[in-house]
Amino acid sequence: MTLRPILLLLSLLPILPATAQSDPATLIVRQSWQAMGGSAWDTVKTLRWESYGNVQTVDQSERPEGPYIPAQETTTFTEDLQHHKGLLTRQEKNYTFEGTEKNILDSTLIAQKRGNRLFPSSQDQIDQDELFLSPEHLFHEALNAKDLKYLKDTLLQKADHNVLSFHWKNYPVYIYINKETHLPTAVTATKPYTNTFGIIWGDSRRTTYYSFWNFIGPGLHYPLQRDTYLNGWYLNSSIITQWQVNPKLSEDSITIPDSVRTQIAGLNEKTLTQQRQALERATKEIAPGIWLMRGPCNSTVIEQPDGLVVIESPISSSYTQLIQEKIAQLFPGKNIKALLSTSDAWFHIGGTRTYASIPGIRIYHPFRNQFILEKLLTAEYTTSPDAFARQQQHNYKLMPVKDSATIGSGDNQVILYPYRTETGDRMMMVYFPHHKLLYTSDLYQPKSPDGTYWQPHYPWEVYHDIKRHNIPVQQFYGMHTGILPFESLEKDFISQ
């Protein structure tokens, strides 16, 4: 069945029931659509725009409260408005990293394009909102919703605004419409965003502000600037510099074939299976009762006389669940008494909620990271509740470490040392005194194939903080490394 053009919005309005047409929310939407150009949009079937902007790499910066490492981004987006399809090409430079990615957006699905091939991608990405919640689509989705309603008036940007709400795919959406200009100022959606660090926050609140309005064609009013916030973080800003109305577009170039659609449907389960198999292959005992579980981010389980201690809760609740299953195989019947969360990066804390669902567990962390863990433990997980969200009551205890802390007794006793360095002040080391083994968190990054450090200040800080604490280390390892001799670090920095 062919979908009627999305932008023939005015032709939809007259066939609405009389009660709907007189509803305040419907009247506000109708007035706002007229302000954007109304019938001038009827002939718009395809749209292409190019933009540049910056992305705040909240998840990769030294401190989650900022300042953030800026990334430069240029984007080209070509869309078929009638069929909810598009091709998004993005070039990004983030410090020394550069890359280009292409994504095909086909209705509710997204796939990555590499050369002439398409590959399945995780769904619920921010990019997909372009096809449903950007200004040229927003009012159509609102009018098609069964629960569109006027909520209230509010003050935004020192101007009076109407606030409307509706549900889109069961996700709550709010529109803020300027009462003086009748143009949309902002839209907020609360839903899962599974790409990058959004995966750990459950249902994230994304707010996009529209500004710098201009004509992109006769009578076509459109906001050239967009500023997006995610869970209160200022995520990115972009501005459209070139645009074209009704460019030629091959539908085949923006269609995801059935074979890839099938792969997308089974992607989550396939990913979990691959992660489970990788844990089986890469889990090794590095000392009696100490097991290193290698993966995208390493985790360690330590056996002590009164229970188990785990270092790191990486990536996500679901991945951490796999780690807990492996721990249960290694130590059947043993309880996990403590989690050592050594960094504020999302790769480190992503599965914290899964551990926090264990009754009586203590979660040790650098004292400066208290707020980010509290934010994570109070995150909204409505769409896909994890183990923590499904519990009625919780019995965990956050244990901030400011100077040092000793956990357990016997050969596998550990001592925690928060870093006192410029870039590592949200991380801490874990020392095994009996084994003279040190876990360096994420501050030590492995060398490149040419024998150089990507960011030499990081390992320099590791070395000098070890010396500051007078820790007798023979071997060390980190979030992304196996066991290394301490001499390999010392020879690089003993003279610096």
Secondary structure, 3 states (H helix, E strand, C coil): CCCCCCCCHHHHHHHCCHHHHCCHHHHHHHHHHHHHCHHHHCCCCEEEEEEEEEEEEHHHCCCCCCCCEEEEEEEEEEEECCCCEEEEEEEEEECCEEEEEEEEEECCEEEEEECCEEEECCCCCHHHHHHCCCHHHHHHHHHHCCCCEEEEEEEECCEEEEEEEEEECCEEEEEEEECCCCCEEEEEEEEECCCHHHHHHCEEEEEEEEEEEEEEECCEEEEEEEEEEECCEEEEEEEEEEEEECCCCCHHHHCCCHHHHHHHHCHHHHHHHHHHHHHHHHEEEEECCEEEECCCCCEEEEEECCEEEEECCCCCHHHHHHHHHHHHHHCCCCCEEEEECCCCCHHHHCCHHHHHCCCCCEEEEEHHHHHHHHHHHCCCCCCCCCHHHHCCCCCCEEEEECCCEEECCCCCCEEEEECCCCCCCCCEEEEECCCCEEECCCCCCCCCCCCCCCCCHHHHHHHHHHHHHCCCCCEEECCCCCCEEHHHHHHHHCCC
